[in-house]
Amino acid sequence: MTLVEKVWILISFLISFIILSTDPKSSNGAWDSQLSTIFASASDSQKFITQLNWVLIAIFFLITLSLSYFI
């Protein structure tokens, strides 16, 4: 198993862990029945985790393409 394959497997576990460990419906305040609270903006930490997840997905996709063509 090459280093690229090991990184590919590690990234797949990281993506799975991030997706399963985050709850998009959780909020930091008390539940309010107004519609505006449902569509409230995400916190900075949630935005960072989302961006990190998208970067990992892009890297996973590129490594998948490289593995399918070169190995």
Backbone torsions as a table, in degrees:
resi	resn	phi	psi	omega
1	MET	NA	126.9	-177.2
2	THR	-81.9	170.1	178.9
3	LEU	-63.4	-37.4	-179.7
4	VAL	-63.8	-39.6	178.4
5	GLU	-67.4	-37.0	177.5
6	LYS	-65.9	-41.1	177.0
7	VAL	-65.4	-39.2	178.5
8	TRP	-60.4	-44.4	178.9
9	ILE	-67.1	-41.7	178.6
10	LEU	-61.3	-43.7	179.1
11	ILE	-65.1	-38.1	178.6
12	SER	-63.8	-38.6	176.5
13	PHE	-68.6	-38.8	178.2
14	LEU	-63.4	-43.5	178.6
15	ILE	-61.4	-46.3	179.4
16	SER	-62.0	-43.6	-179.7
17	PHE	-63.1	-44.0	-179.5
18	ILE	-64.4	-43.7	-178.9
19	ILE	-65.4	-42.8	-177.5
20	LEU	-76.3	-24.3	-176.5
21	SER	-90.6	-14.2	179.2
22	THR	-98.0	143.9	178.4
23	ASP	-119.1	106.0	-175.9
24	PRO	-67.8	-17.1	-178.0
25	LYS	-92.0	-5.7	-178.4
26	SER	-74.3	149.0	178.3
27	SER	-133.5	162.0	-177.2
28	ASN	-92.0	-11.7	-176.9
29	GLY	-113.9	-176.6	177.5
30	ALA	-71.8	152.5	-178.3
31	TRP	-70.8	130.9	178.2
32	ASP	-122.2	137.0	-173.8
33	SER	-80.4	1.4	-179.7
34	GLN	-73.6	146.9	-179.1
35	LEU	-65.8	-28.5	-178.3
36	SER	-66.2	-27.6	179.3
37	THR	-73.3	-26.2	178.9
38	ILE	-68.6	-36.9	-177.0
39	PHE	-102.6	25.6	179.3
40	ALA	-67.3	153.3	-178.0
41	SER	-71.5	151.9	-179.0
42	ALA	-75.5	154.7	178.1
43	SER	-73.9	169.8	-178.9
44	ASP	-63.2	-37.8	179.9
45	SER	-67.9	-37.6	177.0
46	GLN	-66.4	-38.5	178.0
47	LYS	-65.3	-40.0	178.7
48	PHE	-63.7	-44.3	-180.0
49	ILE	-64.3	-39.4	177.6
50	THR	-64.8	-44.4	178.4
51	GLN	-65.0	-41.3	177.4
52	LEU	-61.4	-41.8	179.3
53	ASN	-63.0	-42.8	178.7
54	TRP	-65.7	-36.8	176.7
55	VAL	-64.8	-43.8	178.0
56	LEU	-63.6	-38.0	177.6
57	ILE	-64.8	-41.2	178.4
58	ALA	-64.8	-43.1	178.0
59	ILE	-64.2	-42.0	178.0
60	PHE	-59.6	-43.1	179.1
61	PHE	-62.6	-45.3	-179.8
62	LEU	-65.7	-39.4	177.6
63	ILE	-67.5	-37.2	177.2
64	THR	-61.8	-43.3	177.6
65	LEU	-63.6	-43.7	-179.5
66	SER	-66.1	-37.1	177.9
67	LEU	-67.3	-35.6	-178.4
68	SER	-73.8	-26.2	-179.0
69	TYR	-95.2	-34.1	-171.4
70	PHE	-107.8	-16.4	-178.2
71	ILE	-118.6	NA	NA
